[in-house]
Amino acid sequence: MIQGLDHIQLAMPRGEEARGRVFYGDLLGLREIPKPPELAKRGGLWFELPDGRGLHLGMEEPFIPAKKAHPAFRVATLDALASRMYEAKRPVTWDFAVPGVRRFHGEDPFGNRLEFQEQPSEHKLTEDEVLAVLYALERGEVTISTRQLQLVEDSGGGDTPILCSNGWCFVIFNDSCEWDYISRVTAPDGRWLTYEDIAGGPGEPVPMPRLEDYRPPPDIAMDVWGLPS
């Protein structure tokens, strides 16, 4: 009987392979695999997920995007992906309806609905590791792109994910575009910290006082983060 899942298939319009490669290959980082010669004549694209399962895009005429049915992808660094989606001007709709699950919905270039769920590491970051990256940003050894800074400016406030050149993602809560505190930080390997991990609960000792007290110097806050402190 059934032993597992081999692949999922989504529909796409004819002749749109280039847009599919930009989204699924470049933005999501999936590896394209060649279709068998007979199937390649029909057009479309095949990609391989990191677990070996497949994602196939097949031609459909007339094309109608799937607005309800959708695949759900597991992601180790959800905030970093959301930042990349924002940067690419792809829709991101956060959904907190499932307790204990961080997720958002988006769309591919053809309007097909997609879901992305966080699968973080069970191991958390240390205070020293996070401070080391913050200090590397101050020294210019790690940078934030001008496109990311534009997202900060456009956000208008609240939790703003900022993706760094080394793959780390800081979610900064900014009040009217002024640095307030680190809401969440995720490393490329999926390890993470939340504000509660850093500051503790009401009336509790602060677990990470150096990180809780961290504020970038005014010139660094503006030049590096695009947020006055």
N, C-alpha and C positions, 0 to 999 in steps of 0.2 A: 504494500500500500504506500501511501504518500510518505516520503522521508524528509522532505524539506522544500525550500523554494530555490529555483534555479535562476529565474530572472523576472523582472516586471517590464511591461511595455507601455509606453505613452505614445500618443499620436502627435504628429506634426504636419504642417503644410508642406506641399511639394516644393523642392528647391531651396529649403531654408537650412541646409546643413551647416553653413558657415555660422549662422547665429546660434545654432545648437552647440557647436564646438566652443564658441566663446563662453557660453553660459556654463555648460556641463563640464567642459574640459578646463578652461582657463579660470573661471570664477569658483566652481565647486571642486576643481582639482581631480576630476575623475579621469582615468586612463582610457583613451579610445582604443578599441580593438577592431581589427578588420572584419568585415562581414564576409561570409562565404561568397565566392564569385557569383553564384546564381542569385543569391539574395541581394548582393550589392547592386545588381541591375535595377532593383526596385527603388533604390535610394534609401535614405534614412541613415541612422547611426547606431552603433553599439558601443557601450561603455562598460567598464568593469569596476565594481565597488571593491573597497579594500578587503572585504571578506570573501571575495571570489564570485559573488553573485553578480548578475548582469542587469544593466539598465538599457533597454532597447527603445529607440525612437523610430516608429514606422509611419510611412505616408498614409494619410487618410483624406479621401476626397468624397464629398466636401468635408473640409476640416471643421470640427467643432471642439473647442478646448474643454477639458474635464474641469468643471468648477466645483464639484463635490467629491467624487472619487479621487483618491490621491495616494501616492506613496509617502511613507514617513521615514526619513533618514536619521540615523543616529550620528551625533556630532560630539566630538570631545571638547571643542572650543566654540560654543554657541555664540558668545558675544563677538568673537572675532569674525565669524561668518556673517553675523548681522551687520557688522561694520562694513564688510566687503560688499554686502548686498546694498546697503545705503549708498556706498561709494559708486556702485554701478547703477544707481537709481532704480533698483528693483524693489518692489513692495515688500514690507516686513510688517506683519501683524502679530503681536505677542498674544498668547492665549494662556490663561492661568486656570482654566476650568478643571484640569486634572490635578488633584492634590499631589504635591511632591515632584511634579514633572515640569521642568522649564522647557518651553517650546515656542516656536513661532511658525506662522504660515506665510508662504510667499507664492510666487508664480514664476514659471520659466518664460522665455521670450514669446512663447506662443499662447500664453494664458492658462496653461495647465496648473492646477493647484498642487503645491508641494508643502510638506510638513517637515520641520527639522526639530529633533529632540536632543537635548543635552545628555550625554553619557559621560559625566566627569570621572576623573580618577578618584579612587577612595582615599588617596593620600593628598594631604593639603600642603600648600606652600609654607615656608618658614618666613618669619619676619626679616631675617637677614637676606634671604633670596630676593624678596620684593624690594627691599631698600637698595640692594645692589643694582637692580635695574633702574630704579629712580635716580640713583647717583650717576649711573652711566648715561641717562638722558640729560642730566645736568652738564656732564662733560662733553656731550655731543657724540659719544661712542654708539649710542642708540638714538634713532631719530623718529620723528613723526612727519609723515608726508604732508605737503600743502593741501592735497585733496582731503586728508583726514581732518586737517585744521578747518577746512571749509565746512565739513560736517558739524564740527563743534560750533562754528559761528551760526550755522543754519538751525541748530537744535533749539535755541531759545531758552534752554534751561532743562533741569531734570537730569535723569540718568543718561549719560552720553558715552557710548563705547568708543574708545580710541585705540586703534591698532598700531602697534609700534613696528619698527623695521626688523626687530628680532623675533616677531611672531607673538609677543606678549600682548595682551589686551587689558587695558584698564578701563573700568566703567567709573567715570567721575560724576558725582552728583554736583551740579553747578547751579547756584542760585542766581538767576538773571545773568548767566554767562560769567559768573565769578566762581573760582575754585572753592569748593566747600569741603568735600571729603571723598575718599576712595570707597565707592559702593561695592565694587567687586573687582578682582583681578584674576586672570587665567593665564597660565603658561601654555606653550605649544603642546606639551605632553598631557594636557588636560587637568593638571593640578590647579587648585584654585583657593581663594579666600573670599569671604564676604565681609561686609562691614561689621557684622556681629562677631565674626572670628577675631577681628582686629580690636574692636572697642568693647566687646562683652555686652551683657544685658544690663538693664537698669539696676543700679545698686550693687553691681558686681565689680570686682577688680578688673582693670583694663588688661587683657592678655598680651597685647602688643603695643605698649605705650609709645615707643619710638615711631612706629608706623601710624598710630592714631594721631600723633602730634605733627606728623610730617606735612609741611606746606612748602611748595617750591618757592625759592626766592622770587621777588616780583618780576625781575627781568626774565628769569627762566620760565616762570608761569606764562608770561605773555609770548615770549619768543619761541618756546618749545611746545607748550600746551595750547596756546591761543586763549588762555583763561587768566585774567588778572587774579592775584591772590590777596 
